[in-house]
Amino acid sequence: MSLALLQRYVSLVEHLAGVPMLPAVTQYALFFDMAGWHTDTGHAVPSAKVVAYLEPLDGLNGALRVLPGSHRFDERVLTDLLHGPAFGDEARVREATWQIPAHVITSRPGDVIVFDEHRWHASVGGRNRLQWSTC
C-alpha cells in the first residue's frame, strides 16, 4: 500500500522540486499533542514531504501549521526566533507555537499535503494521531 502511494506522488514531488528525488517511506503514529517549530531536514539538497493524516484535523486539534516562505529564510535566524528563550521548556514552546502567525492546513482523511522539507512547520492542540508520510 505505501509503495503504491509513494509511486503515485514521486513525479509530482519531482516536478515541484525541479530535480529527481530519492524517496523513502515512513509510517508512524505521533504520540504527542504538539510538535514545536522545526524543519524535516538540515541539508541543502532539494527535498519534499508528502503527508496524509488519518483523521480530520483543524487549527484546534493538531493540524499542520506552516510558515509561508520559511524554506527560503536563513535557518539560524528562524531557530533563534522560534526557539530562543522557550527552547527546552514545553509550556513556553506550546504558547509560542499558538502565538506565531502561521497558515493552518485543515485536512480530512484522504487529503494529501506536499511541502518543502526546509519549510518550518509545527502542530499544537492535538492528540495522538496517525500519519502516513514519505520524504
C-alpha positions as CSV (number, residue, x, y, z in Angstrom):
1,M,0.0,0.0,0.0
2,S,2.7,2.5,0.9
3,L,4.7,1.7,-2.2
4,A,1.7,2.3,-4.4
5,L,1.1,5.7,-2.7
6,L,4.7,6.6,-2.9
7,Q,4.8,5.8,-6.7
8,R,1.7,7.9,-7.2
9,Y,3.4,11.1,-5.8
10,V,7.0,10.8,-6.9
11,S,6.5,12.6,-10.2
12,L,4.5,15.4,-8.5
13,V,7.3,15.9,-5.9
14,E,10.0,15.8,-8.6
15,H,8.0,18.4,-10.6
16,L,7.6,20.7,-7.6
17,A,11.3,20.3,-6.5
18,G,12.6,20.6,-10.0
19,V,15.0,17.7,-9.5
20,P,14.9,13.9,-9.4
21,M,14.0,12.6,-5.9
22,L,15.1,9.6,-4.0
23,P,12.0,8.8,-1.8
24,A,11.9,6.9,1.5
25,V,8.7,5.7,3.2
26,T,7.9,6.3,6.8
27,Q,4.7,5.2,8.6
28,Y,4.2,6.1,12.2
29,A,1.9,7.4,14.9
30,L,2.7,10.7,16.6
31,F,2.3,10.1,20.3
32,F,2.3,13.7,21.5
33,D,-0.1,16.6,21.4
34,M,2.3,19.0,19.8
35,A,5.4,19.4,17.7
36,G,7.2,22.7,18.1
37,W,8.6,24.6,15.1
38,H,11.0,22.6,13.1
39,T,12.2,21.6,9.6
40,D,12.5,17.9,8.5
41,T,16.0,18.3,7.1
42,G,19.2,20.1,7.7
43,H,20.8,19.5,4.3
44,A,20.8,21.9,1.3
45,V,19.5,19.3,-1.1
46,P,16.0,19.9,-2.5
47,S,13.5,17.7,-0.8
48,A,9.8,17.5,-0.2
49,K,7.5,15.7,2.2
50,V,4.2,14.1,1.3
51,V,1.9,13.6,4.3
52,A,-1.6,12.3,4.9
53,Y,-3.3,12.3,8.3
54,L,-5.7,9.5,9.0
55,E,-8.3,11.6,10.9
56,P,-9.8,15.1,10.5
57,L,-7.5,17.9,11.8
58,D,-8.0,21.6,12.1
59,G,-6.4,24.5,13.9
60,L,-7.8,23.4,17.3
61,N,-6.8,19.7,17.3
62,G,-3.3,19.4,15.8
63,A,-3.5,20.4,12.2
64,L,-0.2,21.1,10.4
65,R,0.9,24.7,10.7
66,V,3.4,26.2,8.2
67,L,5.3,29.4,8.0
68,P,4.8,30.5,4.4
69,G,8.2,31.2,2.7
70,S,10.2,30.0,5.6
71,H,12.1,27.5,3.4
72,R,13.8,30.5,1.9
73,F,14.8,32.1,5.2
74,D,18.2,31.9,7.0
75,E,17.7,28.8,9.2
76,R,19.8,30.4,12.1
77,V,17.5,33.4,12.2
78,L,14.4,31.3,12.4
79,T,15.9,29.0,15.0
80,D,16.6,31.9,17.3
81,L,13.2,33.5,16.6
82,L,11.1,30.3,17.1
83,H,13.1,28.6,19.8
84,G,15.0,31.4,21.6
85,P,14.2,31.6,25.3
86,A,11.4,29.0,25.0
87,F,13.7,26.2,23.8
88,G,13.5,23.1,26.1
89,D,10.5,24.4,28.1
90,E,7.5,22.6,26.8
91,A,4.9,25.0,28.2
92,R,6.7,28.0,26.6
93,V,7.1,26.2,23.3
94,R,3.4,25.4,23.3
95,E,2.5,29.0,23.9
96,A,4.9,30.3,21.3
97,T,3.5,27.8,18.7
98,W,0.0,29.1,19.3
99,Q,1.1,32.7,19.1
100,I,3.2,32.7,15.9
101,P,1.1,33.6,12.9
102,A,1.0,30.6,10.6
103,H,-1.0,29.0,7.9
104,V,-3.1,26.2,9.4
105,I,-3.7,23.3,6.9
106,T,-7.1,21.8,7.7
107,S,-7.3,18.2,6.4
108,R,-9.6,15.2,6.2
109,P,-8.8,11.6,5.7
110,G,-7.8,11.2,2.0
111,D,-6.2,14.6,1.8
112,V,-2.6,14.7,0.9
113,I,-0.2,17.6,1.8
114,V,3.0,18.2,-0.1
115,F,5.6,20.7,1.2
116,D,9.3,21.6,1.1
117,E,11.1,19.8,3.9
118,H,13.0,23.0,4.6
119,R,9.8,24.8,5.4
120,W,9.2,25.4,9.1
121,H,6.2,23.7,10.5
122,A,4.5,22.7,13.7
123,S,1.3,21.4,15.3
124,V,-0.3,22.3,18.6
125,G,-3.5,21.4,20.4
126,G,-3.6,17.9,19.1
127,R,-3.8,14.5,20.4
128,N,-2.2,11.2,19.5
129,R,-2.8,11.0,15.7
130,L,-1.9,8.7,12.9
131,Q,0.1,9.9,9.9
132,W,1.4,8.4,6.7
133,S,4.3,10.3,5.2
134,T,7.2,10.0,2.7
135,C,10.1,12.2,2.0
